[in-house]
Amino acid sequence: MSDQNPGPHDSVAEEPPAREWLIYRGTGEPHDGIRALPKAPPWRDFDGGPLVAPAPDTDSTSTRRLGAFRHMAEMHRPSPEELEIINAALYLRRPLLVTGSPGTGKSTLAHAVAHELRLGRVLHWPIVSRTTLGDGLYHYDAIARLQDTQIAASSRAAGVPTGVVPPVPVGGIGSYLRLGPLGTALLPTAVPRVLLIDELDKSDIDLPNDLLNVLEEGEFTIPELERIAEREPEVTVLTHDGQQVTLRDGRVRCRSFPFVVLTSNGERDFPAPLLRRCIHLELGRPDHERLATVVRAHLGDELARVGDDLIARFLERSRTEQLATDQLLNAIYLTHHSEPLTRDRLADMLIQRLDRPR
C-alpha cells in the first residue's frame, strides 16, 4: 500500500484565513472600515434623502474623553465579547444600551467608536428628569418669532425712516427652528452619525417608551413645517452642530441609521419593548491593566508609573465601595503636584466612596 503522506512537491490545501468581520476593532487607530459595513438587514434599511453634508470633525470633547496622550499609550483592547456586541449593534443598526457603574467608560465608548471609524463629532444628549423626546428632536422658538414680527410691525407703523433704526429682520420659520441631537443624528448621511444618549436612567418614566417609535422607524416629522409644506416645501434649518440643512415637507428620515449609545448606571429598569430594540452591553469593573491604560492615555507614562500604587489601592477599595475612574485621575494628577507628606491624605480626600450613607 502506498504511502499517503504528501511529498515535498505535492500541493496541500490550505485553510482559508478567518474572515475579519469586526468593523470596530478597539485598537484606537482610525481607519475607514465603516465603508465595508454590509447593507443593512431589510427590516433596518432606510431610504432617507437627499444626503446632507458629512459630520464635522471630532472636537475637544473627544480629546477629553479619550485622553490627550492616547497616541502614546497602547489603547486597551476591549474583550472579544465586548467587541462582538459593539459590532452587532453596527451590523444590525440597533441602539447599544451600555450599563455599568459610574466611571467604567460607558460614555467614552461612543467617542472611541467615532474616533476609530472616523464618524466625526459625537452628538451628545444628556438626560435629566425633565427631558422630553421633543428636546432631542428639535426646538421651535415661536416666542422669538412673534416678538420679531411685532417689533418689525411697530417700526413700520411708527414710520421710522429707513436707516435710522434698523428694523429687526424677520426671517422664515427656519430661522427659529433648530434640530436637537437626536434629530440631527437622523438626517440622511452616507455614513452613520454617533449619538450618545447619556444617563437614560435619569429620565422620567415616559421617555424610554417615547423613544420607541423614533428609534424603530428612523424618522420623525415637524408639524410646524408640515402645515406649510404646500406653499413652502423646502425649509432651511440649523442642526445641533450649527450647520444649515434643508428639510423637505417637514420630514426627517435617515439613510444610515446612527450608532446610538444609550448609557445607564443601572438605577432603574427599562421597559421590555425598549430592551427588545437594543443590543445590551454590560461593562464590568476595570482591572489594573485597563485602569493603567486609562491613566496613561490621560496623564502620560510618567504619572501612570508613579501612580501605580494609587491604582492598586483604588482597585482594592472598589471591591467593596462604589468609586469612579475620574476620582482616580484627579488623585494621581493632584498628588503628583503636591508635597509628598500630604500625598496619601489628598488621595483619600479625593477618592471617597459614592455609595456612603448620607
Contacts in CASP RR format, 6 or more apart in sequence:
PFRMAT RR
TARGET T0000
AUTHOR 0000-0000-0000
METHOD contacts of the structure
MODEL  1
MSDQNPGPHDSVAEEPPAREWLIYRGTGEPHDGIRALPKAPPWRDFDGGP
LVAPAPDTDSTSTRRLGAFRHMAEMHRPSPEELEIINAALYLRRPLLVTG
SPGTGKSTLAHAVAHELRLGRVLHWPIVSRTTLGDGLYHYDAIARLQDTQ
IAASSRAAGVPTGVVPPVPVGGIGSYLRLGPLGTALLPTAVPRVLLIDEL
DKSDIDLPNDLLNVLEEGEFTIPELERIAEREPEVTVLTHDGQQVTLRDG
RVRCRSFPFVVLTSNGERDFPAPLLRRCIHLELGRPDHERLATVVRAHLG
DELARVGDDLIARFLERSRTEQLATDQLLNAIYLTHHSEPLTRDRLADML
IQRLDRPR
6 12 0 8 1.000
21 87 0 8 1.000
22 83 0 8 1.000
22 84 0 8 1.000
22 87 0 8 1.000
23 33 0 8 1.000
23 34 0 8 1.000
23 36 0 8 1.000
23 37 0 8 1.000
23 87 0 8 1.000
23 90 0 8 1.000
23 91 0 8 1.000
23 117 0 8 1.000
24 83 0 8 1.000
24 86 0 8 1.000
24 87 0 8 1.000
24 90 0 8 1.000
24 113 0 8 1.000
24 116 0 8 1.000
24 117 0 8 1.000
25 77 0 8 1.000
25 83 0 8 1.000
25 116 0 8 1.000
26 75 0 8 1.000
26 77 0 8 1.000
26 78 0 8 1.000
26 83 0 8 1.000
26 112 0 8 1.000
26 116 0 8 1.000
27 75 0 8 1.000
27 77 0 8 1.000
27 116 0 8 1.000
28 70 0 8 1.000
28 75 0 8 1.000
28 112 0 8 1.000
28 115 0 8 1.000
28 116 0 8 1.000
29 116 0 8 1.000
30 115 0 8 1.000
30 116 0 8 1.000
30 117 0 8 1.000
30 118 0 8 1.000
31 116 0 8 1.000
31 117 0 8 1.000
31 118 0 8 1.000
32 118 0 8 1.000
33 117 0 8 1.000
34 117 0 8 1.000
34 118 0 8 1.000
34 119 0 8 1.000
34 191 0 8 1.000
34 192 0 8 1.000
35 191 0 8 1.000
37 90 0 8 1.000
37 91 0 8 1.000
38 91 0 8 1.000
39 45 0 8 1.000
40 46 0 8 1.000
40 93 0 8 1.000
40 257 0 8 1.000
41 92 0 8 1.000
41 93 0 8 1.000
44 92 0 8 1.000
44 93 0 8 1.000
44 94 0 8 1.000
44 257 0 8 1.000
46 218 0 8 1.000
46 219 0 8 1.000
46 253 0 8 1.000
46 254 0 8 1.000
46 255 0 8 1.000
46 256 0 8 1.000
46 257 0 8 1.000
47 253 0 8 1.000
47 255 0 8 1.000
48 188 0 8 1.000
48 219 0 8 1.000
48 253 0 8 1.000
48 254 0 8 1.000
48 255 0 8 1.000
49 188 0 8 1.000
49 253 0 8 1.000
49 255 0 8 1.000
50 188 0 8 1.000
51 188 0 8 1.000
51 189 0 8 1.000
51 190 0 8 1.000
51 255 0 8 1.000
52 187 0 8 1.000
52 188 0 8 1.000
52 189 0 8 1.000
52 245 0 8 1.000
53 243 0 8 1.000
53 245 0 8 1.000
54 120 0 8 1.000
54 189 0 8 1.000
54 190 0 8 1.000
54 191 0 8 1.000
55 119 0 8 1.000
55 120 0 8 1.000
55 121 0 8 1.000
55 189 0 8 1.000
55 193 0 8 1.000
55 241 0 8 1.000
56 120 0 8 1.000
56 121 0 8 1.000
56 241 0 8 1.000
56 243 0 8 1.000
57 120 0 8 1.000
57 121 0 8 1.000
58 111 0 8 1.000
58 114 0 8 1.000
58 115 0 8 1.000
58 120 0 8 1.000
58 121 0 8 1.000
58 122 0 8 1.000
59 121 0 8 1.000
61 111 0 8 1.000
61 121 0 8 1.000
61 122 0 8 1.000
61 124 0 8 1.000
62 111 0 8 1.000
62 114 0 8 1.000
62 115 0 8 1.000
62 121 0 8 1.000
62 122 0 8 1.000
65 107 0 8 1.000
65 108 0 8 1.000
65 111 0 8 1.000
66 108 0 8 1.000
66 111 0 8 1.000
66 112 0 8 1.000
66 115 0 8 1.000
66 297 0 8 1.000
67 297 0 8 1.000
67 298 0 8 1.000
68 298 0 8 1.000
69 296 0 8 1.000
69 297 0 8 1.000
69 298 0 8 1.000
69 299 0 8 1.000
69 300 0 8 1.000
69 301 0 8 1.000
70 297 0 8 1.000
72 296 0 8 1.000
72 297 0 8 1.000
72 300 0 8 1.000
72 301 0 8 1.000
73 293 0 8 1.000
73 296 0 8 1.000
73 297 0 8 1.000
73 300 0 8 1.000
73 301 0 8 1.000
73 304 0 8 1.000
74 293 0 8 1.000
75 293 0 8 1.000
75 297 0 8 1.000
76 289 0 8 1.000
76 290 0 8 1.000
76 293 0 8 1.000
76 294 0 8 1.000
77 83 0 8 1.000
78 86 0 8 1.000
82 281 0 8 1.000
82 283 0 8 1.000
85 96 0 8 1.000
85 279 0 8 1.000
85 280 0 8 1.000
85 281 0 8 1.000
86 96 0 8 1.000
86 109 0 8 1.000
86 113 0 8 1.000
86 281 0 8 1.000
88 94 0 8 1.000
88 279 0 8 1.000
89 95 0 8 1.000
89 96 0 8 1.000
89 259 0 8 1.000
89 279 0 8 1.000
90 259 0 8 1.000
92 279 0 8 1.000
93 192 0 8 1.000
93 257 0 8 1.000
94 277 0 8 1.000
94 278 0 8 1.000
94 279 0 8 1.000
95 215 0 8 1.000
95 260 0 8 1.000
95 261 0 8 1.000
95 262 0 8 1.000
95 277 0 8 1.000
95 278 0 8 1.000
95 279 0 8 1.000
96 109 0 8 1.000
96 259 0 8 1.000
96 260 0 8 1.000
96 261 0 8 1.000
96 262 0 8 1.000
96 278 0 8 1.000
96 279 0 8 1.000
96 281 0 8 1.000
97 262 0 8 1.000
97 264 0 8 1.000
97 270 0 8 1.000
97 274 0 8 1.000
97 275 0 8 1.000
97 278 0 8 1.000
97 279 0 8 1.000
97 280 0 8 1.000
97 281 0 8 1.000
98 106 0 8 1.000
98 109 0 8 1.000
98 261 0 8 1.000
98 262 0 8 1.000
98 263 0 8 1.000
98 264 0 8 1.000
98 281 0 8 1.000
98 282 0 8 1.000
98 283 0 8 1.000
99 106 0 8 1.000
99 263 0 8 1.000
99 264 0 8 1.000
99 265 0 8 1.000
99 266 0 8 1.000
99 280 0 8 1.000
99 281 0 8 1.000
99 282 0 8 1.000
99 283 0 8 1.000
100 106 0 8 1.000
100 264 0 8 1.000
100 265 0 8 1.000
100 266 0 8 1.000
100 282 0 8 1.000
100 283 0 8 1.000
100 284 0 8 1.000
101 265 0 8 1.000
101 284 0 8 1.000
101 285 0 8 1.000
101 322 0 8 1.000
101 324 0 8 1.000
102 265 0 8 1.000
102 322 0 8 1.000
102 324 0 8 1.000
102 354 0 8 1.000
103 324 0 8 1.000
103 325 0 8 1.000
103 326 0 8 1.000
104 283 0 8 1.000
104 284 0 8 1.000
104 285 0 8 1.000
104 286 0 8 1.000
104 325 0 8 1.000
105 283 0 8 1.000
105 325 0 8 1.000
106 261 0 8 1.000
106 263 0 8 1.000
106 264 0 8 1.000
106 283 0 8 1.000
107 196 0 8 1.000
107 198 0 8 1.000
107 261 0 8 1.000
107 263 0 8 1.000
109 261 0 8 1.000
109 281 0 8 1.000
109 283 0 8 1.000
110 122 0 8 1.000
110 194 0 8 1.000
110 195 0 8 1.000
110 196 0 8 1.000
110 259 0 8 1.000
110 261 0 8 1.000
111 122 0 8 1.000
111 194 0 8 1.000
111 196 0 8 1.000
113 119 0 8 1.000
113 194 0 8 1.000
113 259 0 8 1.000
113 261 0 8 1.000
114 120 0 8 1.000
114 121 0 8 1.000
114 122 0 8 1.000
114 194 0 8 1.000
114 259 0 8 1.000
119 191 0 8 1.000
119 192 0 8 1.000
119 193 0 8 1.000
119 194 0 8 1.000
119 259 0 8 1.000
120 193 0 8 1.000
120 194 0 8 1.000
121 241 0 8 1.000
122 194 0 8 1.000
122 195 0 8 1.000
122 196 0 8 1.000
123 181 0 8 1.000
123 182 0 8 1.000
123 184 0 8 1.000
123 185 0 8 1.000
123 193 0 8 1.000
123 194 0 8 1.000
123 195 0 8 1.000
123 196 0 8 1.000
123 240 0 8 1.000
123 241 0 8 1.000
123 258 0 8 1.000
124 181 0 8 1.000
124 196 0 8 1.000
124 198 0 8 1.000
125 135 0 8 1.000
125 136 0 8 1.000
125 180 0 8 1.000
125 181 0 8 1.000
125 182 0 8 1.000
125 195 0 8 1.000
125 196 0 8 1.000
125 197 0 8 1.000
125 198 0 8 1.000
126 198 0 8 1.000
126 199 0 8 1.000
127 197 0 8 1.000
127 198 0 8 1.000
127 199 0 8 1.000
127 200 0 8 1.000
127 202 0 8 1.000
127 203 0 8 1.000
127 207 0 8 1.000
128 202 0 8 1.000
128 203 0 8 1.000
129 202 0 8 1.000
129 203 0 8 1.000
129 204 0 8 1.000
130 204 0 8 1.000
131 202 0 8 1.000
131 203 0 8 1.000
131 204 0 8 1.000
131 207 0 8 1.000
132 206 0 8 1.000
132 207 0 8 1.000
132 210 0 8 1.000
133 182 0 8 1.000
133 207 0 8 1.000
133 210 0 8 1.000
133 211 0 8 1.000
133 214 0 8 1.000
135 180 0 8 1.000
136 180 0 8 1.000
136 181 0 8 1.000
136 182 0 8 1.000
136 183 0 8 1.000
137 179 0 8 1.000
137 180 0 8 1.000
137 182 0 8 1.000
137 183 0 8 1.000
137 214 0 8 1.000
137 220 0 8 1.000
137 222 0 8 1.000
138 177 0 8 1.000
138 178 0 8 1.000
138 179 0 8 1.000
138 180 0 8 1.000
138 183 0 8 1.000
138 222 0 8 1.000
138 237 0 8 1.000
139 177 0 8 1.000
139 178 0 8 1.000
139 180 0 8 1.000
140 173 0 8 1.000
140 176 0 8 1.000
140 177 0 8 1.000
140 222 0 8 1.000
140 224 0 8 1.000
141 176 0 8 1.000
141 177 0 8 1.000
142 176 0 8 1.000
144 176 0 8 1.000
145 170 0 8 1.000
145 173 0 8 1.000
145 175 0 8 1.000
145 176 0 8 1.000
148 168 0 8 1.000
148 169 0 8 1.000
148 170 0 8 1.000
148 171 0 8 1.000
149 170 0 8 1.000
151 167 0 8 1.000
151 168 0 8 1.000
152 167 0 8 1.000
152 168 0 8 1.000
152 169 0 8 1.000
152 170 0 8 1.000
155 165 0 8 1.000
155 167 0 8 1.000
155 168 0 8 1.000
156 167 0 8 1.000
160 167 0 8 1.000
172 235 0 8 1.000
173 224 0 8 1.000
173 225 0 8 1.000
173 228 0 8 1.000
173 232 0 8 1.000
173 235 0 8 1.000
174 235 0 8 1.000
174 236 0 8 1.000
174 237 0 8 1.000
177 222 0 8 1.000
177 224 0 8 1.000
177 225 0 8 1.000
177 235 0 8 1.000
177 237 0 8 1.000
177 238 0 8 1.000
178 237 0 8 1.000
178 238 0 8 1.000
178 239 0 8 1.000
178 240 0 8 1.000
178 242 0 8 1.000
179 187 0 8 1.000
179 237 0 8 1.000
179 238 0 8 1.000
179 239 0 8 1.000
179 240 0 8 1.000
179 245 0 8 1.000
179 252 0 8 1.000
180 239 0 8 1.000
180 240 0 8 1.000
181 195 0 8 1.000
181 240 0 8 1.000
182 195 0 8 1.000
182 197 0 8 1.000
182 214 0 8 1.000
183 220 0 8 1.000
183 240 0 8 1.000
183 252 0 8 1.000
184 193 0 8 1.000
184 239 0 8 1.000
184 240 0 8 1.000
184 241 0 8 1.000
185 193 0 8 1.000
185 194 0 8 1.000
185 195 0 8 1.000
185 254 0 8 1.000
185 258 0 8 1.000
185 260 0 8 1.000
186 214 0 8 1.000
186 218 0 8 1.000
186 219 0 8 1.000
186 220 0 8 1.000
186 252 0 8 1.000
186 253 0 8 1.000
186 254 0 8 1.000
186 258 0 8 1.000
187 193 0 8 1.000
187 239 0 8 1.000
187 245 0 8 1.000
187 252 0 8 1.000
187 254 0 8 1.000
188 253 0 8 1.000
188 254 0 8 1.000
188 255 0 8 1.000
188 256 0 8 1.000
189 254 0 8 1.000
189 255 0 8 1.000
189 256 0 8 1.000
190 255 0 8 1.000
190 256 0 8 1.000
191 256 0 8 1.000
192 256 0 8 1.000
192 257 0 8 1.000
192 258 0 8 1.000
192 259 0 8 1.000
193 256 0 8 1.000
193 258 0 8 1.000
193 259 0 8 1.000
194 258 0 8 1.000
194 259 0 8 1.000
194 261 0 8 1.000
195 258 0 8 1.000
195 259 0 8 1.000
195 260 0 8 1.000
195 261 0 8 1.000
196 261 0 8 1.000
196 263 0 8 1.000
197 260 0 8 1.000
197 261 0 8 1.000
197 262 0 8 1.000
197 263 0 8 1.000
198 263 0 8 1.000
199 263 0 8 1.000
199 264 0 8 1.000
199 265 0 8 1.000
200 207 0 8 1.000
200 208 0 8 1.000
200 262 0 8 1.000
200 263 0 8 1.000
200 264 0 8 1.000
200 270 0 8 1.000
201 264 0 8 1.000
201 265 0 8 1.000
201 266 0 8 1.000
201 267 0 8 1.000
201 268 0 8 1.000
201 270 0 8 1.000
202 267 0 8 1.000
208 270 0 8 1.000
208 271 0 8 1.000
208 274 0 8 1.000
209 271 0 8 1.000
209 273 0 8 1.000
209 274 0 8 1.000
211 274 0 8 1.000
212 273 0 8 1.000
212 274 0 8 1.000
212 277 0 8 1.000
214 220 0 8 1.000
215 260 0 8 1.000
215 277 0 8 1.000
216 277 0 8 1.000
218 253 0 8 1.000
218 254 0 8 1.000
218 257 0 8 1.000
219 251 0 8 1.000
219 252 0 8 1.000
219 253 0 8 1.000
219 254 0 8 1.000
220 251 0 8 1.000
220 252 0 8 1.000
221 250 0 8 1.000
221 251 0 8 1.000
221 252 0 8 1.000
222 247 0 8 1.000
222 250 0 8 1.000
222 251 0 8 1.000
222 252 0 8 1.000
225 232 0 8 1.000
225 235 0 8 1.000
225 247 0 8 1.000
225 249 0 8 1.000
225 250 0 8 1.000
226 249 0 8 1.000
226 250 0 8 1.000
226 251 0 8 1.000
228 235 0 8 1.000
229 249 0 8 1.000
229 250 0 8 1.000
233 248 0 8 1.000
233 249 0 8 1.000
234 246 0 8 1.000
234 247 0 8 1.000
234 248 0 8 1.000
235 246 0 8 1.000
235 247 0 8 1.000
235 250 0 8 1.000
236 244 0 8 1.000
236 245 0 8 1.000
236 246 0 8 1.000
236 247 0 8 1.000
237 244 0 8 1.000
237 245 0 8 1.000
237 246 0 8 1.000
237 247 0 8 1.000
238 244 0 8 1.000
238 245 0 8 1.000
239 245 0 8 1.000
262 278 0 8 1.000
264 270 0 8 1.000
285 318 0 8 1.000
286 294 0 8 1.000
286 325 0 8 1.000
287 315 0 8 1.000
288 311 0 8 1.000
288 312 0 8 1.000
288 315 0 8 1.000
291 311 0 8 1.000
291 314 0 8 1.000
291 315 0 8 1.000
291 325 0 8 1.000
291 328 0 8 1.000
292 304 0 8 1.000
292 308 0 8 1.000
292 311 0 8 1.000
294 325 0 8 1.000
294 329 0 8 1.000
295 303 0 8 1.000
295 304 0 8 1.000
295 307 0 8 1.000
295 311 0 8 1.000
295 328 0 8 1.000
295 329 0 8 1.000
295 332 0 8 1.000
296 304 0 8 1.000
298 329 0 8 1.000
299 329 0 8 1.000
299 332 0 8 1.000
299 333 0 8 1.000
299 336 0 8 1.000
303 332 0 8 1.000
303 333 0 8 1.000
303 336 0 8 1.000
304 332 0 8 1.000
306 332 0 8 1.000
306 336 0 8 1.000
307 332 0 8 1.000
307 335 0 8 1.000
307 336 0 8 1.000
310 328 0 8 1.000
310 331 0 8 1.000
310 332 0 8 1.000
310 335 0 8 1.000
310 347 0 8 1.000
311 328 0 8 1.000
311 332 0 8 1.000
313 347 0 8 1.000
313 351 0 8 1.000
314 323 0 8 1.000
314 327 0 8 1.000
314 328 0 8 1.000
314 331 0 8 1.000
314 351 0 8 1.000
317 323 0 8 1.000
317 351 0 8 1.000
317 353 0 8 1.000
321 353 0 8 1.000
321 354 0 8 1.000
321 355 0 8 1.000
322 353 0 8 1.000
322 354 0 8 1.000
322 355 0 8 1.000
323 351 0 8 1.000
323 353 0 8 1.000
323 354 0 8 1.000
324 354 0 8 1.000
327 350 0 8 1.000
327 351 0 8 1.000
327 352 0 8 1.000
328 351 0 8 1.000
330 350 0 8 1.000
331 346 0 8 1.000
331 347 0 8 1.000
331 350 0 8 1.000
331 351 0 8 1.000
334 346 0 8 1.000
334 350 0 8 1.000
335 343 0 8 1.000
335 346 0 8 1.000
335 347 0 8 1.000
338 346 0 8 1.000
END
